[in-house]
Amino acid sequence: MRSTHKIDAGFSLLELLIAMVIMLIVTGAAFSAMTYLQKSTASSNLRAEMHSSMRAALELMTQEIGQAGSLNFTPKTLSAAVTANSAAQAVTLNSTTGIFVGEILVIDIGTPQERVTVTAVTSSTVTGIFTKNHAIAAVVHATGVFPQGVLYDTGLAASTLSTPTRLSLAGDLLGDGTLVYAQYDCNTTAGTLSRSVTPVTSVSISASSVLIQNVIPNPTLGSTCFQYTTATSGGFTFVTSVGVTISVQSAFRDPQTQAFVTMTKSFLNIAPRNILAGLDNAQASLTNRLQALPPGMPLH
């Protein structure tokens, strides 16, 4: 008798169910890993963006604090000879751009060199007391620093001075030969750190722009964002170092923790090098190298 063999027609229902369960487990694990990776990447990007915006703002402040008090003066020349006189006289220059009342100018070189305080300025002349003779084309320049480059205790309007929530700077902050007034406002109520830059020739402070959003009170300092170290000499209060501490909160919740992310950055003991040089001059009684702030600054 011929034997017959049963031919396998496919998977049984049980085997198919087991295979489907295994596939679902593997697929679920893959989706879970992918979701975790997406949340982890989003979380990292959130922190990176917060860090980047804070670092950019703090680096800008550090640069401008370092420039505070700087006086970048383009040399001029006398357009006519000057005869010494004990009374004030107006002398003609090839340009008076950038010269302001109260500025101390250095006239000439060598033996006839002298320092003259400007009492009046026009488009072509400056007025002061010239006690020495000077030939036509003698060089006119200005040296020194603004000791009040970080406005702190200057006797000017309180709304313009540096405080724990406001940093006010003056000088050639941009390094382009232009005297400007910069103001940083840290407002934890509005949640912003903003900055305005105003040329000294302007009659009002320029509109500000927001550098950092979602600013919150600092964990230990509260609403205090700026800290100052000062020294007094020669009738001036010099800010010898500035500390900056800013805290922010993310605009969105962290995808992993479902909580808002907070971050605090501190730059401590930022040295305003020009003001430190001014302090050295004051302590050495070289007060003729300390320049008064331009009266045209929008600070009154």
C-alpha positions as CSV (number, residue, x, y, z in Angstrom):
1,M,0.0,0.0,0.0
2,R,1.3,3.5,-1.0
3,S,1.9,5.9,2.0
4,T,0.8,9.5,1.9
5,H,2.2,12.6,3.7
6,K,0.3,15.6,5.0
7,I,1.4,18.8,3.1
8,D,1.9,21.9,5.4
9,A,-0.7,24.5,4.2
10,G,0.8,27.5,6.2
11,F,1.0,29.1,9.7
12,S,-1.5,28.1,12.2
13,L,-3.7,30.8,13.8
14,L,-1.7,30.6,17.0
15,E,1.6,31.0,15.2
16,L,0.2,34.0,13.3
17,L,-1.0,35.6,16.6
18,I,2.4,35.1,18.2
19,A,4.2,36.6,15.2
20,M,1.9,39.7,15.3
21,V,2.5,40.1,19.0
22,I,6.3,40.0,18.5
23,M,6.0,42.5,15.6
24,L,3.9,44.9,17.8
25,I,6.4,44.7,20.6
26,V,9.3,45.5,18.3
27,T,7.4,48.3,16.5
28,G,6.3,49.8,19.9
29,A,9.9,49.7,21.2
30,A,11.1,51.4,18.0
31,F,8.4,54.1,18.2
32,S,9.2,54.6,21.9
33,A,12.9,55.0,21.2
34,M,12.1,57.4,18.4
35,T,9.8,59.5,20.6
36,Y,12.4,59.6,23.3
37,L,15.0,60.7,20.8
38,Q,12.7,63.4,19.4
39,K,11.9,64.7,22.9
40,S,15.6,64.6,23.9
41,T,16.6,66.5,20.8
42,A,13.8,69.1,21.3
43,S,14.9,69.5,25.0
44,S,18.6,70.0,23.9
45,N,17.6,72.5,21.3
46,L,15.5,74.4,23.8
47,R,18.5,74.7,26.2
48,A,20.9,75.5,23.4
49,E,18.7,78.4,22.1
50,M,18.4,79.8,25.6
51,H,22.2,79.6,26.2
52,S,22.9,81.1,22.8
53,S,20.7,84.2,23.3
54,M,22.0,84.8,26.8
55,R,25.6,84.4,25.7
56,A,25.2,86.8,22.8
57,A,23.7,89.5,25.0
58,L,26.3,89.0,27.8
59,E,29.2,89.1,25.4
60,L,27.8,92.4,23.9
61,M,27.6,93.9,27.3
62,T,31.1,92.7,28.2
63,Q,32.5,94.3,25.1
64,E,30.7,97.7,25.7
65,I,31.6,97.7,29.4
66,G,35.2,97.3,28.3
67,Q,34.8,100.3,25.9
68,A,33.0,102.5,28.4
69,G,34.8,105.8,29.0
70,S,36.8,105.6,25.8
71,L,37.5,108.8,23.8
72,N,38.3,108.2,20.2
73,F,39.2,111.6,18.7
74,T,40.1,112.3,15.1
75,P,43.0,114.8,15.0
76,K,42.3,118.3,13.7
77,T,44.6,121.2,12.7
78,L,44.6,124.9,13.2
79,S,43.4,126.8,10.1
80,A,45.1,130.0,11.3
81,A,48.0,130.9,13.6
82,V,47.1,131.6,17.3
83,T,48.6,134.4,19.4
84,A,48.8,133.8,23.1
85,N,46.2,135.6,25.2
86,S,45.1,135.3,28.8
87,A,41.5,135.9,27.7
88,A,39.3,133.4,25.9
89,Q,39.5,133.6,22.1
90,A,37.9,131.7,19.2
91,V,40.3,129.9,17.0
92,T,39.6,128.3,13.6
93,L,40.0,124.6,13.0
94,N,39.8,122.6,9.8
95,S,37.0,120.7,11.5
96,T,35.1,120.8,14.8
97,T,33.3,117.5,14.3
98,G,33.1,115.6,17.6
99,I,34.4,118.5,19.8
100,F,32.1,119.5,22.7
101,V,32.0,122.1,25.4
102,G,34.0,121.1,28.4
103,E,36.4,118.9,26.4
104,I,40.1,119.3,27.0
105,L,42.0,119.6,23.8
106,V,45.8,119.1,23.4
107,I,47.1,121.8,21.1
108,D,50.4,121.5,19.2
109,I,53.4,119.3,20.0
110,G,56.8,119.9,21.7
111,T,57.5,123.1,23.6
112,P,54.3,125.0,22.6
113,Q,52.0,122.2,23.5
114,E,49.2,123.0,26.0
115,R,45.9,121.7,27.1
116,V,42.8,124.0,26.5
117,T,39.3,123.5,27.9
118,V,36.7,124.3,25.3
119,T,34.1,126.9,26.4
120,A,32.2,127.2,23.1
121,V,32.0,125.4,19.7
122,T,30.8,126.5,16.3
123,S,31.0,124.7,12.9
124,S,34.5,126.1,12.4
125,T,35.8,127.5,15.7
126,V,36.5,126.5,19.2
127,T,36.8,129.0,22.1
128,G,39.2,128.7,25.0
129,I,42.2,130.3,26.7
130,F,45.3,129.8,24.6
131,T,48.4,130.8,26.7
132,K,50.9,129.9,24.0
133,N,51.6,130.9,20.4
134,H,50.7,128.2,17.8
135,A,51.5,128.1,14.1
136,I,49.0,127.4,11.3
137,A,48.4,123.7,10.8
138,A,49.4,122.9,14.4
139,V,47.8,119.5,15.4
140,V,44.8,119.5,17.7
141,H,43.8,116.3,19.4
142,A,42.2,115.0,22.6
143,T,43.4,112.4,25.1
144,G,42.1,110.9,28.3
145,V,38.9,109.1,29.2
146,F,35.5,109.7,30.6
147,P,35.7,108.7,34.3
148,Q,31.9,108.5,34.3
149,G,31.9,106.0,31.4
150,V,29.7,103.8,33.6
151,L,27.3,106.4,34.8
152,Y,26.8,105.7,38.5
153,D,27.0,108.7,40.9
154,T,27.3,111.6,38.5
155,G,24.7,114.1,39.7
156,L,22.8,113.7,36.5
157,A,19.1,112.6,36.2
158,A,18.4,109.6,38.3
159,S,16.5,108.0,35.4
160,T,19.8,107.7,33.4
161,L,22.2,106.4,36.1
162,S,23.3,102.8,36.5
163,T,21.2,100.9,39.1
164,P,20.7,97.2,40.0
165,T,18.3,97.0,37.1
166,R,19.8,99.5,34.6
167,L,23.3,99.7,33.2
168,S,24.2,103.0,31.6
169,L,27.4,103.4,29.6
170,A,29.0,106.3,27.7
171,G,32.0,106.7,25.3
172,D,33.1,105.3,22.0
173,L,31.3,102.0,22.7
174,L,31.2,100.8,19.1
175,G,34.8,101.5,18.4
176,D,34.0,103.7,15.4
177,G,34.9,107.1,16.7
178,T,31.3,108.0,17.6
179,L,30.4,109.0,21.2
180,V,27.2,107.2,22.2
181,Y,25.1,106.6,25.3
182,A,24.0,103.0,25.8
183,Q,21.4,101.8,28.3
184,Y,20.6,98.2,29.2
185,D,17.3,97.7,31.1
186,C,16.6,94.5,33.0
187,N,12.9,94.3,33.7
188,T,11.8,91.1,35.4
189,T,8.2,92.3,35.5
190,A,8.0,92.7,31.7
191,G,10.4,89.7,31.3
192,T,12.9,91.5,29.1
193,L,16.5,92.7,28.8
194,S,16.6,95.6,26.4
195,R,19.2,97.9,25.0
196,S,19.2,101.4,23.4
197,V,22.1,103.2,21.8
198,T,21.9,107.0,21.4
199,P,24.5,109.3,19.7
200,V,25.5,112.2,21.9
201,T,24.2,114.6,19.4
202,S,20.7,113.4,19.8
203,V,18.2,115.3,21.9
204,S,16.3,112.2,23.1
205,I,17.1,108.6,23.9
206,S,16.7,106.2,21.0
207,A,14.1,103.4,21.1
208,S,15.3,100.2,22.7
209,S,15.4,96.7,21.3
210,V,14.9,93.5,23.2
211,L,17.9,91.3,23.6
212,I,16.5,88.5,25.8
213,Q,12.9,87.5,26.4
214,N,11.4,85.7,29.4
215,V,13.8,87.2,32.0
216,I,12.9,86.2,35.5
217,P,14.2,87.2,39.0
218,N,17.5,85.7,39.9
219,P,17.5,82.8,42.4
220,T,19.6,84.7,45.0
221,L,19.7,88.3,43.8
222,G,16.0,88.8,42.9
223,S,15.5,91.6,40.4
224,T,19.1,92.7,40.8
225,C,20.8,92.2,37.4
226,F,23.8,94.5,37.7
227,Q,26.3,94.8,40.5
228,Y,29.0,97.5,40.8
229,T,32.3,98.0,42.6
230,T,33.4,101.6,42.9
231,A,36.3,103.8,44.0
232,T,36.5,107.6,44.5
233,S,39.3,109.8,43.5
234,G,39.8,113.3,42.1
235,G,36.2,114.2,42.7
236,F,34.9,111.3,40.6
237,T,33.2,108.0,41.4
238,F,34.8,105.4,39.2
239,V,33.1,102.0,38.6
240,T,36.0,99.6,38.7
241,S,34.1,96.4,37.9
242,V,30.6,95.4,36.8
243,G,28.9,92.1,37.5
244,V,26.0,90.9,35.4
245,T,23.6,88.1,36.4
246,I,20.6,87.2,34.2
247,S,18.0,84.4,34.7
248,V,15.6,83.3,32.0
249,Q,12.7,80.8,31.7
250,S,11.9,78.9,28.5
251,A,8.8,80.0,26.6
252,F,7.7,76.4,26.3
253,R,7.7,73.4,28.6
254,D,10.5,70.9,28.3
255,P,9.1,67.9,26.2
256,Q,10.8,65.4,28.5
257,T,10.0,66.9,32.0
258,Q,6.9,68.9,31.0
259,A,8.3,71.7,33.2
260,F,9.6,75.2,32.2
261,V,13.4,75.3,32.0
262,T,15.2,78.0,33.9
263,M,18.8,79.1,33.3
264,T,21.1,81.6,35.1
265,K,24.2,83.1,33.5
266,S,26.7,85.3,35.4
267,F,29.7,87.4,34.2
268,L,31.4,88.8,37.3
269,N,34.1,91.4,37.7
270,I,33.9,92.7,34.1
271,A,36.7,95.4,34.0
272,P,36.0,98.7,32.3
273,R,39.6,99.2,31.3
274,N,39.3,102.8,30.2
275,I,37.8,103.8,33.5
276,L,40.5,101.9,35.4
277,A,43.0,104.0,33.4
278,G,41.2,107.1,34.4
279,L,41.3,106.0,38.1
280,D,45.1,105.6,37.8
281,N,45.3,109.1,36.3
282,A,43.2,110.6,39.1
283,Q,45.3,108.9,41.8
284,A,48.4,110.3,40.1
285,S,46.8,113.8,40.1
286,L,46.7,113.8,36.3
287,T,43.2,115.2,36.3
288,N,43.7,117.1,33.0
289,R,43.3,113.6,31.4
290,L,39.8,113.2,32.8
291,Q,37.2,114.3,30.3
292,A,33.8,115.7,31.3
293,L,30.8,114.0,29.7
294,P,29.5,115.9,26.6
295,P,26.7,118.3,27.7
296,G,24.7,117.2,24.6
297,M,24.2,113.7,25.9
298,P,20.5,112.9,26.5
299,L,21.0,112.5,30.2
300,H,19.5,115.5,31.9
